[in-house]
Amino acid sequence: MNARPTVFWPAESDPLVALFGTSVTATRRGETAIWRYRGQSVSVSFVAGGVVEASFAEHPVPDQVSKVECEAIYRATSRYALNEGGSSQMVDDMIAFFSGVRAPRFRFAALRPIESAA
């Protein structure tokens, strides 16, 4: 059995829901939790060693050269421990990202094409 520590989402995510209401949604895709708010998203995945990592994706925009829809991916400056403090820090970072904060709190990591449904 692959037991993992509990992430403190219920109480720790209250500020996120309080600020953004029903406009913020949460889903799961396998081992990844995805939070969305008005075209932005945060994907949270378990990493070895009792930590989770989050990828913060900006609103999709067309690439100026290829014209393909892309999203800018940002990373927080640290990973998050699977405990109450780590969860609180991650929710605080999510609130900041969804509120428009970028550098220096987040660093640009990549430009990722959006796969079309066609």
C-alpha positions in Angstrom: 0.0 0.0 0.0 1.3 3.4 -0.9 0.3 5.6 2.0 1.0 9.3 1.7 0.6 12.0 4.4 -2.6 13.9 4.4 -2.5 17.4 2.8 -4.4 19.9 5.0 -6.7 21.2 2.3 -10.1 21.7 4.0 -9.2 24.4 6.6 -6.1 25.7 4.8 -8.0 26.4 1.5 -10.7 28.4 3.2 -9.0 31.8 2.4 -8.8 30.8 -1.3 -12.6 30.0 -1.4 -13.4 33.1 0.7 -11.6 35.4 -1.7 -12.6 33.8 -5.0 -15.9 32.1 -4.2 -17.4 29.7 -6.7 -15.1 31.1 -9.4 -12.3 28.9 -8.1 -12.6 25.2 -8.9 -10.7 22.1 -8.0 -10.4 18.8 -9.9 -8.1 15.8 -10.0 -6.3 14.1 -12.8 -4.7 11.0 -11.4 -2.2 12.1 -8.8 -2.5 15.8 -9.7 -4.9 18.3 -8.1 -5.7 21.2 -10.4 -7.1 24.5 -9.1 -8.5 26.9 -11.7 -9.6 30.6 -11.5 -10.5 32.7 -14.5 -8.2 31.0 -17.1 -5.3 30.5 -14.7 -4.5 27.2 -13.1 -2.3 25.6 -10.4 -1.4 22.0 -10.8 -0.2 20.3 -7.5 1.7 17.0 -7.7 3.3 14.8 -5.0 7.1 14.6 -5.2 9.2 12.1 -3.2 10.4 13.1 0.2 7.1 14.4 1.7 6.7 17.4 -0.5 4.5 18.6 -3.3 5.3 20.8 -6.2 3.1 23.3 -7.9 3.0 24.6 -11.5 1.3 27.9 -12.0 -0.2 28.5 -15.5 -1.1 31.9 -16.9 -4.1 32.6 -19.1 -3.5 31.1 -22.6 -2.4 33.6 -25.2 -1.3 33.1 -28.9 2.5 32.8 -29.4 3.7 35.8 -31.4 5.7 33.6 -33.9 3.7 30.4 -34.3 0.2 31.8 -33.4 -0.4 28.6 -31.4 -2.2 29.2 -28.1 0.3 28.8 -25.2 0.3 29.3 -21.5 3.2 30.6 -19.5 4.2 28.3 -16.7 5.7 29.6 -13.5 7.1 27.9 -10.5 7.2 29.1 -6.9 10.6 29.7 -5.4 10.2 26.5 -3.2 8.4 23.2 -2.8 5.8 22.7 -0.1 6.0 20.3 2.8 3.1 17.9 3.3 2.1 19.6 6.6 -0.1 22.4 7.8 2.6 25.0 7.3 3.4 23.9 3.7 -0.3 23.8 2.8 -0.8 27.3 4.2 2.2 28.6 2.1 0.9 26.9 -1.0 -2.6 28.4 -0.6 -1.0 31.8 0.0 1.0 31.4 -3.2 -2.2 30.4 -5.1 -4.0 33.5 -3.8 -1.0 35.6 -4.9 -0.9 34.0 -8.4 -4.6 34.2 -9.0 -4.4 37.9 -7.9 -1.8 38.7 -10.5 1.5 38.5 -8.6 4.4 37.1 -10.7 8.1 38.0 -10.2 10.0 37.8 -7.9 7.7 35.5 -6.0 7.3 33.2 -9.0 9.9 32.4 -11.7 9.1 31.8 -15.4 9.7 28.2 -16.2 8.3 27.5 -19.7 5.9 28.4 -22.5 3.6 25.4 -23.0 1.4 25.0 -26.1 -2.3 24.3 -25.4 -3.3 21.0 -27.1 -6.3 21.5 -29.3 -9.4 19.4 -28.9 -9.5 18.8 -32.7 
